[in-house]
Amino acid sequence: MTINFHQIKHYIKHCLTAKWGGHGVHSPFAFQLCEEVFYNHNSFYDFEELQKIRKQLLNDKTEVTVEDFGAGSKTFTTNKRKIKDLAAKGTSTAKQSETLYKLINFLNCNTIIELGTSVGLNTLYLAKANKNGKVITIEGSKNLVKYARELAKKNDVSNIEFIEAKFDDALPTLLRNNSLSLLYIDGNHTYEATMRYFNLALAKKDNSSVIVFDDIYWSPGMTKAWDEIKNNVSVTMSIDLFYFGMIFFKEEVKEKVDLKLFL
Ligand SMILES: C[S@@+](CC[C@H](N)C(=O)[O-])C[C@H]1O[C@@H](n2cnc3c(N)ncnc32)[C@H](O)[C@@H]1O
């Protein structure tokens, strides 16, 4: 990933202001998340296998043509991509995917929606985190959907529904027909699109829903969206991990919590 000035500025700020190791976290729910998710260093059974799949993808020279549906790429200049490059630069890191896995596992999320499948590696983490749950992943690029579907099949993961569509076309119907345990927004990183997806999800959220936003410091527009989202009256807790921002709606969290954590 190419790093820009906006990211560097906010990263320095994050290092100076974020809590390390979850010390001084007062909310019981936030404290539990720190213990069980963010600073839980146990290696889960699935991680070793997922790491092997990551290594295979990092060596996969297959070339795919990918249409651009989102805010564009700061990394790629043509629409031809090698899987190994997408796995290296267009996919969640092991740390990010493992955090999502632990979150789903701890909260026992049943219906997980991912916006942006790419090669489908992170989707495998989401699916393996709760084998009784269902993952619905949306991707606009036909060739990536094909690749990700085959990857899941090859690895015997069957609790994923792949949808080839633009987010704006698929998300409203999806939210109408499904409950919302966890929504991971990882594509089309613009202020307008992020606010649109947030507002759609807001109408569907319940007490236990969680929404995770990737790359909240990718651009000034993304940071503006994150600031507005975490200040929305329905949000009772926000957690800023720098690379992810996540929000919760739990009514039992009576006093608004805004946490910045350093992982
Ligand atoms: C950063 S990648 C997703 C990475 C993946 N979630 C992971 O964690 O590894 C973003 C993906 O979203 C897709 N995308 C971006 N905007 C989209 C849109 N508006 N509709 C459909 N797909 C879109 C892109 O084609 C790209 O494959």
The ligand as an SDF file (V2000), in Angstrom:
LIG
                    3D

 27 29  0  0  0  0  0  0  0  0999 V2000
   -9.6340   -3.5410   -0.6350 C   0  0  0  0  0  0  0  0  0  0  0  0
  -10.3930   -4.6850   -1.6700 S   0  0  0  0  0  0  0  0  0  0  0  0
  -11.2040   -5.7970   -0.5540 C   0  0  0  0  0  0  0  0  0  0  0  0
  -10.2550   -6.5760    0.2750 C   0  0  0  0  0  0  0  0  0  0  0  0
  -10.8730   -7.6550    1.1210 C   0  0  0  0  0  0  0  0  0  0  0  0
  -12.0730   -7.2790    1.8080 N   0  0  0  0  0  0  0  0  0  0  0  0
   -9.8410   -8.0740    2.1570 C   0  0  0  0  0  0  0  0  0  0  0  0
  -10.0760   -7.8260    3.3410 O   0  0  0  0  0  0  0  0  0  0  0  0
   -8.8330   -8.6060    1.7750 O   0  0  0  0  0  0  0  0  0  0  0  0
  -11.7720   -3.7820   -2.2900 C   0  0  0  0  0  0  0  0  0  0  0  0
  -12.5760   -4.5240   -3.3370 C   0  0  0  0  0  0  0  0  0  0  0  0
  -13.8350   -3.8730   -3.4640 O   0  0  0  0  0  0  0  0  0  0  0  0
  -14.2210   -3.8810   -4.8280 C   0  0  0  0  0  0  0  0  0  0  0  0
  -15.0900   -2.7040   -4.9960 N   0  0  0  0  0  0  0  0  0  0  0  0
  -14.7520   -1.4120   -4.7460 C   0  0  0  0  0  0  0  0  0  0  0  0
  -15.8160   -0.6100   -4.9250 N   0  0  0  0  0  0  0  0  0  0  0  0
  -16.8520   -1.4020   -5.2950 C   0  0  0  0  0  0  0  0  0  0  0  0
  -18.2170   -1.1470   -5.6080 C   0  0  0  0  0  0  0  0  0  0  0  0
  -18.7220    0.0760   -5.5740 N   0  0  0  0  0  0  0  0  0  0  0  0
  -19.0050   -2.2020   -5.9440 N   0  0  0  0  0  0  0  0  0  0  0  0
  -18.4730   -3.4720   -5.9830 C   0  0  0  0  0  0  0  0  0  0  0  0
  -17.1790   -3.7710   -5.6920 N   0  0  0  0  0  0  0  0  0  0  0  0
  -16.3860   -2.7460   -5.3550 C   0  0  0  0  0  0  0  0  0  0  0  0
  -12.9350   -3.7890   -5.6050 C   0  0  0  0  0  0  0  0  0  0  0  0
  -13.0960   -4.3660   -6.8890 O   0  0  0  0  0  0  0  0  0  0  0  0
  -11.9440   -4.5590   -4.7100 C   0  0  0  0  0  0  0  0  0  0  0  0
  -11.7750   -5.8750   -5.1320 O   0  0  0  0  0  0  0  0  0  0  0  0
  1  2  1  0
  2  3  1  0
  2 10  1  0
  3  4  1  0
  4  5  1  0
  5  6  1  0
  5  7  1  0
  7  8  2  0
  7  9  1  0
 10 11  1  0
 11 12  1  0
 11 26  1  0
 12 13  1  0
 13 14  1  0
 13 24  1  0
 14 15  1  0
 14 23  1  0
 15 16  2  0
 16 17  1  0
 17 18  1  0
 17 23  2  0
 18 19  1  0
 18 20  2  0
 20 21  1  0
 21 22  2  0
 22 23  1  0
 24 25  1  0
 24 26  1  0
 26 27  1  0
M  CHG  2   2   1   9  -1
M  END
$$$$
